[in-house]
Amino acid sequence: MTVGLDRRLVLLGSTGSIGTQTLSVLERFPNLARLHGLAAGGSRPQIVAEQVVHHRPERVAIFNEQAADTVDQAITQACRAAGIPAPQLSAGGDAVVELAGSLGPGDAVLNGITGSVGLLPTLAALASGARLALANKESLVVGGQLVTDAAHDGQILPVDSEHTAIAQALAGVRHDQIDHLVITASGGPFRGRSRAELAEVDPQQALAHPTWAMGPVITTNSATLVNKALEVIEACFLFDLPEDRVQVVVHPQSIVHSMATLVDGSTIAQASPPDMGHAIGWALAHPEKLPGLARALDFTTAQSWTFEPVDEDTFPAIRTARAAHREGGGAMAVLNAANEEAVTAFLGDRLPFLGIHDVIASVLGRPDRPRVHSTQGVQALLDLETWARRAAAELIDATADPKGEQP
């Protein structure tokens, strides 16, 4: 391998699912990179303290300023007990952005933040020249053209089983040789159910994903298939294709992570057992391969892989996302912001499950919705998101009682 301890890594979202799995990969492959800094929201101070003691970052940034003192105390106590110096700690959104942009060419930033708050750190990392291992799909959904315009060729490597699979399938393939991409979906916990059967779904049921262990927002997005809708948009920007050349198919086994069909009619698929460590290791080590990174498939045992179309009448989010991508004008930023507000309300028992998409569609359909072009810059997109969040919150308050029941 050509990577080594001279490569520094900043990890954003260290206490989330992607962040903890990234640290596990670093533990298994200590020559992959040296952890320079980590950022976390601040809700899990003891976990941050344990990560600091175990991985010895030089810098820590805590997004939530109100939580910073508690995290600082936990780190100080843990470092004192371990007999090691405590790292430099800063707090606030600006501190996370500054940390994301603190490295340079030859280094790497892994953005595992959930939500559109990951956009500014993404842009900062790209401006620094560091490799960006991108698990924050909202960066591309909200700021797609801004993000791709800011990146040099090969600077963004996706940390997502679907887009990692596509990138591997397209290795050595010219862009004009691509016919279309096929993103696979597990179908989530409600595959095969009708819309009527989803009317009484509660958060506990929505969070019971059959394949992947993820955070509550992403898991809920998987249940509504909003996650797959966002992945369609992400693929459009990552691989420079229109939405009608990015298909989605349900593959319950989650073995084939995505495919690329070429103009000659051949289809190239990437297959492996479901394990996000593979996508993380691929993005950080590329173009090298980490030996034994993930368990290989055993083709000596009988197995079946099945594929079926998405029921877009029951799960209309993908159709809605395609329309938003075609429309432009910031529609994708509105979709994402409205979804984040709706998911928060659903998880707080203030909105029914089917109400998540209803809120998204209603906010997108408002005649007073502002339009924003990418040339207007990131602040215009952030202002548009603020408008969409306010519109979604007003709609949620107007249509649901405190128990989340429709009047």
C-alpha positions as CSV (number, residue, x, y, z in Angstrom):
1,M,0.0,0.0,0.0
2,T,1.2,3.5,-0.7
3,V,-0.8,5.2,2.1
4,G,0.7,5.5,5.5
5,L,1.0,7.4,8.7
6,D,2.1,10.6,6.8
7,R,-1.6,10.9,5.8
8,R,-3.7,12.8,8.3
9,L,-7.4,12.2,8.7
10,V,-10.2,14.5,10.0
11,L,-13.3,12.5,10.9
12,L,-16.6,14.5,11.1
13,G,-19.4,12.8,12.9
14,S,-17.2,10.5,15.0
15,T,-19.9,9.2,17.3
16,G,-22.4,8.2,14.6
17,S,-22.6,4.9,12.8
18,I,-20.2,5.8,10.0
19,G,-17.8,7.5,12.5
20,T,-17.5,4.6,14.8
21,Q,-17.1,2.2,12.0
22,T,-14.4,4.4,10.5
23,L,-12.5,4.3,13.8
24,S,-12.8,0.5,13.7
25,V,-11.3,0.4,10.2
26,L,-8.4,2.6,11.5
27,E,-7.9,0.3,14.4
28,R,-7.6,-2.7,12.1
29,F,-5.4,-0.9,9.6
30,P,-3.3,1.5,11.6
31,N,-1.1,2.4,8.6
32,L,-4.1,3.7,6.7
33,A,-4.0,7.2,8.3
34,R,-3.3,9.1,11.4
35,L,-6.3,10.7,13.1
36,H,-5.6,14.4,13.2
37,G,-9.0,15.6,14.4
38,L,-12.5,14.5,15.1
39,A,-15.8,16.4,15.2
40,A,-19.0,15.3,17.0
41,G,-22.4,16.8,17.9
42,G,-21.7,16.6,21.6
43,S,-24.6,14.4,22.8
44,R,-22.3,11.5,23.7
45,P,-19.4,13.0,25.7
46,Q,-18.2,9.7,27.1
47,I,-17.9,8.1,23.7
48,V,-15.9,11.2,22.4
49,A,-13.6,10.9,25.5
50,E,-13.0,7.2,24.8
51,Q,-12.3,7.9,21.1
52,V,-9.8,10.6,22.1
53,V,-7.9,8.3,24.5
54,H,-7.8,5.4,22.1
55,H,-7.0,7.3,18.9
56,R,-5.1,10.4,20.2
57,P,-6.4,13.2,17.8
58,E,-4.7,16.5,18.1
59,R,-8.0,18.5,17.7
60,V,-11.7,18.0,18.7
61,A,-14.6,20.2,17.5
62,I,-18.0,20.0,19.1
63,F,-20.9,21.3,17.0
64,N,-23.3,22.0,19.9
65,E,-21.7,24.8,21.9
66,Q,-24.0,24.1,24.9
67,A,-22.6,20.6,25.1
68,A,-18.9,21.6,24.8
69,D,-18.1,22.1,28.5
70,T,-19.5,18.6,29.3
71,V,-17.5,17.0,26.5
72,D,-14.4,19.0,27.6
73,Q,-14.7,17.7,31.1
74,A,-15.2,14.1,30.0
75,I,-12.1,14.4,27.8
76,T,-10.0,16.0,30.4
77,Q,-10.9,13.4,33.0
78,A,-10.3,10.5,30.6
79,C,-6.9,11.9,29.4
80,R,-5.8,12.5,33.0
81,A,-6.6,9.0,33.9
82,A,-4.7,7.7,30.9
83,G,-1.7,10.0,31.5
84,I,-1.9,11.7,28.1
85,P,-2.4,15.3,27.2
86,A,-5.9,16.5,26.2
87,P,-6.4,17.7,22.6
88,Q,-7.3,21.2,21.6
89,L,-11.1,21.6,21.8
90,S,-13.2,24.1,19.9
91,A,-17.0,24.5,19.7
92,G,-19.7,25.6,17.3
93,G,-20.5,25.1,13.6
94,D,-17.7,27.4,12.5
95,A,-15.2,25.3,14.5
96,V,-16.4,22.1,12.7
97,V,-16.0,23.9,9.3
98,E,-12.6,25.2,10.2
99,L,-11.5,21.7,11.3
100,A,-12.8,20.2,8.0
101,G,-10.6,22.7,6.0
102,S,-7.5,22.4,8.2
103,L,-5.7,19.7,6.2
104,G,-4.4,19.7,2.6
105,P,-3.4,17.6,-0.4
106,G,-2.3,14.1,0.6
107,D,-4.6,14.2,3.6
108,A,-8.3,13.0,3.9
109,V,-11.5,14.2,5.5
110,L,-14.3,11.8,6.1
111,N,-17.6,13.6,6.4
112,G,-20.0,11.4,8.3
113,I,-22.3,14.2,9.5
114,T,-26.0,13.5,9.1
115,G,-28.1,16.2,7.5
116,S,-27.5,19.4,5.5
117,V,-25.3,20.8,8.2
118,G,-22.6,18.8,6.5
119,L,-22.6,21.0,3.4
120,L,-20.3,23.8,4.7
121,P,-17.7,21.3,6.1
122,T,-17.8,19.5,2.7
123,L,-17.0,22.8,0.8
124,A,-14.2,23.6,3.3
125,A,-12.6,20.1,2.9
126,L,-12.7,20.5,-0.9
127,A,-11.2,24.0,-0.8
128,S,-8.3,22.6,1.3
129,G,-7.4,20.1,-1.5
130,A,-7.7,17.1,0.8
131,R,-9.4,13.9,-0.3
132,L,-13.1,14.0,0.7
133,A,-14.6,10.6,1.7
134,L,-18.2,11.7,1.5
135,A,-20.9,9.9,3.6
136,N,-23.0,13.1,4.0
137,K,-25.3,12.7,1.0
138,E,-27.1,15.8,1.8
139,S,-24.1,17.8,0.7
140,L,-24.8,16.8,-2.9
141,V,-28.6,16.8,-2.6
142,V,-28.6,20.4,-1.3
143,G,-25.5,21.9,-2.9
144,G,-24.9,19.5,-5.9
145,Q,-23.5,21.8,-8.5
146,L,-21.7,24.0,-6.0
147,V,-20.0,20.8,-4.6
148,T,-19.1,19.3,-7.9
149,D,-17.8,22.6,-9.2
150,A,-15.6,23.0,-6.1
151,A,-14.0,19.5,-6.5
152,H,-11.1,18.5,-8.7
153,D,-11.2,15.2,-10.5
154,G,-11.2,12.3,-8.2
155,Q,-11.3,14.4,-5.0
156,I,-14.7,13.1,-3.9
157,L,-14.9,9.4,-3.0
158,P,-18.3,8.3,-1.9
159,V,-18.8,6.4,1.4
160,D,-22.0,4.8,0.6
161,S,-22.5,1.1,-0.3
162,E,-24.4,2.0,-3.5
163,H,-22.2,4.8,-4.9
164,T,-19.0,3.0,-3.8
165,A,-20.3,0.0,-5.8
166,I,-21.0,2.1,-8.9
167,A,-17.6,3.8,-8.7
168,Q,-16.0,0.3,-8.6
169,A,-18.2,-0.9,-11.5
170,L,-17.2,2.0,-13.6
171,A,-13.4,1.6,-13.1
172,G,-11.9,1.8,-16.5
173,V,-15.2,2.7,-18.2
174,R,-15.5,5.9,-20.2
175,H,-18.4,8.2,-19.5
176,D,-19.8,7.8,-23.0
177,Q,-19.9,4.0,-22.5
178,I,-22.4,4.2,-19.6
179,D,-26.0,3.5,-20.6
180,H,-27.6,3.8,-17.1
181,L,-27.0,3.0,-13.4
182,V,-29.0,0.7,-11.2
183,I,-29.1,1.6,-7.5
184,T,-30.3,-1.3,-5.3
185,A,-32.6,-0.9,-2.3
186,S,-33.3,-3.4,0.5
187,G,-36.9,-2.2,0.5
188,G,-36.7,-1.3,4.2
189,P,-38.9,-2.8,6.9
190,F,-42.2,-2.2,5.0
191,R,-41.4,-3.9,1.7
192,G,-44.5,-5.4,0.3
193,R,-47.0,-3.4,2.4
194,S,-49.7,-1.3,0.9
195,R,-50.1,2.4,1.6
196,A,-53.1,1.6,3.8
197,E,-51.1,-0.7,5.9
198,L,-48.6,2.0,6.6
199,A,-51.1,4.4,8.1
200,E,-50.5,3.2,11.7
201,V,-46.7,2.7,11.5
202,D,-44.9,4.0,14.6
203,P,-41.3,5.1,15.1
204,Q,-40.3,1.8,16.7
205,Q,-41.5,-0.1,13.6
206,A,-39.8,2.3,11.2
207,L,-36.5,2.0,13.0
208,A,-36.4,-1.8,12.7
209,H,-34.4,-2.0,9.5
210,P,-33.9,-5.6,8.3
211,T,-30.3,-5.2,7.1
212,W,-28.4,-2.1,8.2
213,A,-27.6,-0.6,11.6
214,M,-27.9,3.2,11.2
215,G,-28.9,6.3,13.0
216,P,-32.6,7.1,13.5
217,V,-32.9,9.7,10.7
218,I,-31.2,7.6,8.1
219,T,-33.2,4.5,9.2
220,T,-36.4,6.4,8.9
221,N,-35.4,7.7,5.5
222,S,-34.8,4.1,4.5
223,A,-38.3,3.1,5.7
224,T,-39.9,5.9,3.6
225,L,-37.4,5.3,0.7
226,V,-36.4,8.9,1.0
227,N,-32.9,7.7,1.5
228,K,-33.0,6.0,-1.9
229,A,-34.5,9.1,-3.4
230,L,-31.5,11.1,-2.1
231,E,-29.2,8.5,-3.5
232,V,-30.6,9.0,-6.9
233,I,-29.9,12.7,-6.8
234,E,-26.4,12.0,-5.3
235,A,-25.6,9.6,-8.2
236,C,-26.7,12.2,-10.7
237,F,-24.0,14.6,-9.4
238,L,-21.3,12.0,-8.6
239,F,-21.5,10.4,-12.0
240,D,-22.8,13.3,-14.1
241,L,-26.0,11.7,-15.4
242,P,-29.6,12.8,-15.6
243,E,-32.1,11.3,-13.3
244,D,-33.8,9.2,-16.0
245,R,-30.5,7.3,-16.4
246,V,-30.4,6.3,-12.7
247,Q,-32.8,3.4,-11.9
248,V,-33.8,1.9,-8.6
249,V,-34.5,-1.7,-8.0
250,V,-35.4,-3.6,-4.7
251,H,-32.9,-6.2,-3.8
252,P,-33.8,-7.5,-0.3
253,Q,-30.6,-9.5,0.3
254,S,-28.4,-6.4,0.1
255,I,-25.6,-8.3,-1.6
256,V,-25.5,-6.6,-4.9
257,H,-24.9,-3.0,-3.8
258,S,-25.5,-1.4,-7.2
259,M,-24.8,-1.9,-10.9
260,A,-23.8,-0.1,-14.1
261,T,-25.2,-1.1,-17.5
262,L,-23.1,-0.1,-20.4
263,V,-24.0,0.8,-24.0
264,D,-23.1,-2.7,-25.2
265,G,-25.8,-4.3,-23.0
266,S,-23.5,-5.6,-20.4
267,T,-24.1,-4.9,-16.7
268,I,-21.3,-4.7,-14.1
269,A,-22.3,-5.3,-10.5
270,Q,-20.4,-5.0,-7.2
271,A,-21.4,-7.7,-4.6
272,S,-20.4,-8.3,-1.0
273,P,-22.0,-9.0,2.3
274,P,-23.6,-5.8,3.8
275,D,-20.8,-4.1,5.7
276,M,-20.1,-0.3,5.7
277,G,-16.5,-1.0,6.6
278,H,-16.0,-1.9,2.9
279,A,-17.1,1.5,1.6
280,I,-15.2,3.3,4.3
281,G,-11.9,1.4,3.6
282,W,-12.4,1.7,-0.1
283,A,-12.7,5.5,0.0
284,L,-9.8,6.0,2.4
285,A,-7.4,3.6,0.7
286,H,-8.3,4.1,-3.0
287,P,-6.7,3.1,-5.4
288,E,-5.2,0.5,-3.0
289,K,-7.1,-2.4,-1.5
290,L,-7.1,-3.3,2.1
291,P,-6.5,-7.1,2.5
292,G,-9.3,-8.8,4.5
293,L,-11.2,-5.5,4.8
294,A,-14.6,-7.2,4.7
295,R,-15.9,-10.8,4.6
296,A,-16.1,-12.2,1.1
297,L,-19.1,-14.0,-0.3
298,D,-19.1,-17.8,-0.2
299,F,-20.1,-19.1,-3.5
300,T,-19.8,-22.7,-2.4
301,T,-23.1,-22.4,-0.6
302,A,-26.5,-22.2,-2.3
303,Q,-28.0,-18.7,-2.3
304,S,-30.6,-16.7,-4.2
305,W,-30.5,-13.0,-5.1
306,T,-33.8,-11.4,-6.1
307,F,-34.7,-8.1,-7.7
308,E,-38.1,-6.5,-8.0
309,P,-39.5,-3.0,-9.0
310,V,-40.1,-0.3,-6.5
311,D,-43.7,0.3,-5.6
312,E,-43.7,4.0,-6.2
313,D,-47.4,4.4,-5.4
314,T,-46.8,3.2,-1.8
315,F,-43.4,4.9,-1.6
316,P,-43.5,8.0,-3.8
317,A,-40.3,9.7,-2.6
318,I,-38.2,8.6,-5.5
319,R,-40.6,10.0,-8.0
320,T,-40.8,13.2,-6.1
321,A,-37.0,13.5,-6.0
322,R,-36.7,12.9,-9.7
323,A,-39.1,15.8,-10.3
324,A,-37.1,18.0,-7.9
325,H,-33.9,17.2,-9.7
326,R,-35.4,18.0,-13.1
327,E,-36.8,21.3,-11.8
328,G,-33.7,22.6,-10.2
329,G,-34.0,26.0,-8.7
330,G,-33.2,24.7,-5.2
331,A,-36.0,22.2,-5.2
332,M,-33.7,19.5,-3.9
333,A,-32.6,21.7,-1.0
334,V,-36.3,22.2,-0.2
335,L,-37.0,18.5,-0.4
336,N,-34.2,17.7,2.0
337,A,-35.1,20.4,4.5
338,A,-38.8,19.5,4.5
339,N,-37.9,15.8,5.0
340,E,-35.6,16.6,8.0
341,E,-38.3,18.5,9.7
342,A,-40.9,15.9,9.0
343,V,-38.7,13.0,10.2
344,T,-38.0,14.9,13.4
345,A,-41.8,15.4,13.9
346,F,-42.5,11.7,13.2
347,L,-39.8,10.5,15.6
348,G,-41.4,12.8,18.2
349,D,-44.9,11.3,17.6
350,R,-46.1,14.6,16.1
351,L,-46.6,13.3,12.6
352,P,-47.9,10.0,11.1
353,F,-45.5,8.0,8.9
354,L,-47.3,8.8,5.7
355,G,-47.3,12.4,6.7
356,I,-43.5,12.6,6.0
357,H,-43.9,12.5,2.3
358,D,-47.1,14.6,2.4
359,V,-45.1,17.4,4.1
360,I,-42.4,17.1,1.5
361,A,-44.8,17.3,-1.4
362,S,-46.8,20.1,0.1
363,V,-43.8,22.3,0.8
364,L,-42.4,21.7,-2.7
365,G,-45.8,22.6,-4.2
366,R,-46.2,25.9,-2.4
367,P,-46.6,28.7,-5.1
368,D,-44.6,31.1,-3.0
369,R,-41.5,28.8,-2.9
370,P,-38.4,30.8,-3.7
371,R,-36.2,29.6,-6.6
372,V,-32.4,29.7,-6.2
373,H,-29.7,29.1,-8.8
374,S,-26.4,27.6,-7.9
375,T,-24.6,30.7,-9.1
376,Q,-26.2,32.6,-6.2
377,G,-23.9,30.7,-3.9
378,V,-24.2,28.7,-0.7
379,Q,-25.8,31.4,1.5
380,A,-28.8,31.5,-0.9
381,L,-29.2,27.8,-0.6
382,L,-29.0,28.0,3.2
383,D,-31.6,30.8,3.2
384,L,-33.8,28.6,1.1
385,E,-33.4,25.7,3.5
386,T,-34.5,28.0,6.3
387,W,-37.6,29.0,4.4
388,A,-38.4,25.3,3.7
389,R,-37.9,24.3,7.4
390,R,-40.2,27.1,8.5
391,A,-42.8,26.1,5.9
392,A,-42.6,22.4,6.9
393,A,-42.9,23.3,10.6
394,E,-46.0,25.5,10.0
395,L,-47.6,22.7,8.1
396,I,-46.8,20.1,10.8
397,D,-48.2,22.3,13.5
398,A,-51.4,23.0,11.5
399,T,-52.1,19.4,10.5
400,A,-51.2,17.3,13.6
401,D,-52.2,17.4,17.2
402,P,-49.5,16.8,19.9
403,K,-49.9,13.0,19.6
404,G,-49.2,13.2,15.8
405,E,-52.8,12.3,14.9
406,Q,-54.6,14.0,12.0
407,P,-57.6,16.1,13.2
